[in-house]
Structure formats: C-alpha cells, structure tokens
Amino acid sequence: MDLKQLEMTIRCLYEGTRGSQDVRLPDQIEFHDPVVIVRGANGVRRMFKKLNRLFPASVVHEFSLISGQSDQFSLCVHYRRHHASTPTIFRSVLQVERTDGEISKLVEHWTHPIRRPGNSTRFGSRWLRGRIGRLLS
C-alpha cells in the first residue's frame, strides 16, 4: 500500500466518505486509541461507521508523514455534526504498522485537545478499552 492509498483509506474511515465500507482492510487489523481497542476488519469498519454517524460532516484536515519517520503521520480531524457547525479539532500522531504491504495496526496517540497515548500497556486500561471497543464494533 503506497502513501496515496493509505491516505485514501484514512480519509474514507474518518470522514465516512462514500465507499468507506469497501475500503480494503486485512481481517486481522487492529485499531487502538486512548478510548478503544478494536480488532478485525469488520469491527474497525463498524466502529468508524458509528463515529461517522455521530459526526457526519467530519473532515480530515491534515494527513502528512512526520519527517524522519516511516510509520508516523500527523493527523488533524475536524469533527462536525453539520457542515456549518464549529468543528471540534483533534490532533494526533497516527502510527501505522504494515505487514506484507497491508495495514495491520493503527494506533492513534492524541496530542490535542488532550494528550493521551493510544498504546497504554496497563492491564486495566487495555481491558477497559477492549471492552469499549467490542461495544462499539
């Protein structure tokens, strides 16, 4: 998967653009952020679909490779309920792990408006985020 395909995939997931349900994701993909851990292509699609229903006018404002990194991207998403509404702006570092050229894991580390890592190794945090992820997917 090249950079252009990766950007299209991220935009489709976060923006809920037409065709996002057709985005090619491997069966074993994982998504981690400070709130959820979701496993499996169908689960990741369902979780993003719910997010898109909550914020249907969201836009990926920035998706760019962080200089000197091969797997980390600066991500800025403007979450909106309506096109005319004031956005809630979330900035994060999106870590993309790839296996055999396909995305195997997306880890979103929030940097604004709150700073929280998406890869906490604390058992309680991982357990709770996994449970929330199952509820949302």
NORKAJO-V73561 format. One record per residue. OMEGA is omega in degrees with one decimal (* if undefined). BURIAL is # if it has 24 or more other C-alpha atoms within 12 Angstrom, else .. D_FIRST is the distance of its C-alpha to the first C-alpha in Angstrom with 1 decimal. Layout:
OMEGA:BURIAL:D_FIRST
OMEGA:BURIAL:D_FIRST
//
This chain:
180.0:.:0.0
-175.3:.:3.8
-179.8:.:6.8
177.5:.:8.1
178.7:.:6.0
178.8:#:6.4
178.5:#:9.9
179.6:#:10.6
-179.9:#:9.9
179.0:#:12.2
179.6:#:14.6
-179.3:#:15.0
-174.7:#:15.7
-178.3:#:18.1
-178.4:#:19.7
-177.8:#:20.0
178.8:#:19.4
-179.7:.:20.1
-177.5:.:17.4
177.6:#:16.3
178.6:#:17.7
179.4:.:15.5
-177.9:#:12.2
176.5:#:10.3
177.6:#:10.9
-177.4:#:11.8
-174.4:.:15.6
-178.4:.:16.0
174.5:#:14.2
172.7:#:16.6
178.7:#:17.4
166.0:#:20.1
-176.6:#:22.2
-177.2:#:25.9
-173.2:#:27.1
164.7:#:25.0
-178.5:#:23.0
-179.3:#:21.4
176.0:#:20.0
-176.7:#:18.4
-178.9:#:16.2
178.3:#:19.5
179.0:#:20.9
178.5:#:18.2
-179.5:#:18.3
-179.6:#:22.1
178.9:#:22.4
178.2:#:20.4
177.5:#:22.5
176.9:.:25.6
179.2:.:24.6
176.7:#:24.0
179.2:.:27.5
-179.6:.:29.1
-172.6:#:27.6
-178.4:#:26.8
-178.8:#:26.9
-179.4:#:24.3
171.4:#:22.2
-176.4:#:19.4
179.2:#:21.5
170.9:.:19.2
-176.2:#:15.7
178.3:#:15.5
177.2:.:14.5
-176.8:.:17.6
178.5:.:19.2
179.7:.:19.2
178.3:.:16.5
-174.9:.:13.0
-179.1:#:12.3
-175.2:#:14.9
172.4:#:15.0
-177.2:#:18.2
175.4:#:18.3
-179.0:#:21.4
174.6:#:22.0
179.9:#:25.3
-179.2:#:26.4
173.6:#:29.0
179.7:.:31.1
-178.1:.:32.2
-178.0:.:31.1
-176.6:.:34.4
176.3:.:34.4
-176.8:.:33.9
165.2:.:30.5
-172.5:.:30.0
175.8:#:27.7
173.9:#:25.5
-179.8:#:23.8
170.0:#:21.6
179.7:#:19.3
178.1:#:16.1
-176.8:#:14.9
174.6:#:11.4
-178.7:#:11.4
174.9:#:8.7
-178.7:.:10.0
176.4:.:9.1
179.7:.:5.3
177.1:#:5.9
176.1:#:7.9
179.9:#:11.4
172.0:#:13.5
178.2:#:14.0
-178.6:#:17.3
177.5:#:19.1
-177.7:#:22.0
176.4:#:24.4
179.2:.:26.2
9.2:.:28.2
173.6:.:30.6
-179.2:.:30.7
178.6:.:29.3
177.2:.:28.0
179.3:#:25.4
-176.1:#:23.0
179.2:#:23.4
-179.8:.:27.1
178.3:.:28.3
-175.3:.:31.7
-178.5:.:32.5
179.3:.:34.1
-179.8:.:31.3
-179.2:.:28.6
-178.8:.:31.0
179.2:.:31.7
176.5:#:28.1
178.9:#:27.2
177.9:.:30.2
177.7:.:29.3
178.2:#:25.8
178.0:.:27.3
-176.1:.:29.7
-177.5:.:27.0
*:#:24.7
//
